């Protein structure tokens, strides 16, 4: 069964959605949506450099994303430029440099559309193993740090005062995001990674009343979006990555409709 | 300087990019002691508390905390965003699971039973302060740091909460570092007052501090009169939801 490309696509996508669900909640809670966007643009630079130096692509994307994240943290602390301008500069600088480097390497033919929008139907068996391993590791780390990370999200000062190493868990969180972006490129592509972090989490907010509920709901919405999107893409012959995002947007719209309100009410009464 | 101190600042100063927020502050808090910081707006009270807590690293001087010190903190400001689905019950165990007894006692003492399933961002200012205090004392800390703990709390609630803070010290034998504007309470309940205005103006037992010239320039006559003014007996007791509890009804007395 795992030999079927469509089954592999669903496994890869659903697995990714399981981990982008809770991570995406933190992206939303910490107001890091554009931060995630900047990292994913940096991913293209990671691919270009990975091809140039013949490195494992996921590894080079992970390293470049971590580098961009650290640069951002340092610049935000030191510089007087507002952080949204800084994010824009870094995002487009790394995207542009990545595209230039790719075009300079005339000996390599790259499927640019595949990089920008993903090619989930081309996920191989070995890709699947790597995605699975990454999800297990990131999931385990998140399970350990999430309470501390949540406390630091509610109030950094309060958490620090009461003995939580806010800076350490926040750094680990950025590494998790970088790792997830690295494996997500094949699935939804550079331009749409952040949507898998943000849209399911935003949909989950409307139907949940505790942080734990929101993280689980976000995973569920993500998995449903992947399945719906892939089925749609198969039947309508549309590109897979964008179809998944369209399905996620559909779920979000459902959550802000009266249906979402009644789901929340039923959760509260069970509470 | 004894060895018993929970925290100690020695000549600590903190420099923000544009100016010094506080300079040369020395203070220490012992177990069972209430130390209160007073001073005008912008005098560096919160900064001093953050230095003592280790949230800020002193630019000059030293900041010491006893090893393994269990701290509970009631910050001055805490903004809860719409995106955070967080009710009071979950907030109570934000930085660690308090014991069931301690939590039940804290909830009861602050009168927030009816708020447990409310979302944090929907609470009123006074309710939110009660929840912050409840969370802090449920931790059963060695050191309790309170930054204007009763802001926005109604008049009768204010006194109850100050009573509660005093009794927590007695129950837990914890040290308390408090920032307060209520001079009458400061003078009545505090072991040591530190009067800040960018630096330590004066410090010591409340009675002594109130007589210093520095104190009287900073707080003027109001400071002085506040000491003796407040003698008010309430004839009834309010339950947390606002209803009047007639259990201990006595004759109304106002001095």
Interface residues (C-beta under 8 A of the other chain):
Chain A: X28 X29 X31 X150 X151 X153 X154 X155 X157 X158 X159 X160 X161 X162 X163 X164 X205 X208 X209 X210 X211 X213 X214 X268 X271
Chain B: X50 X53 X54 X55 X70 X71 X72 X73 X75 X78 X80 X81 X83 X84 X85 X86 X87 X90 X91 X94 X95 X96 X117 X119 X139 X145
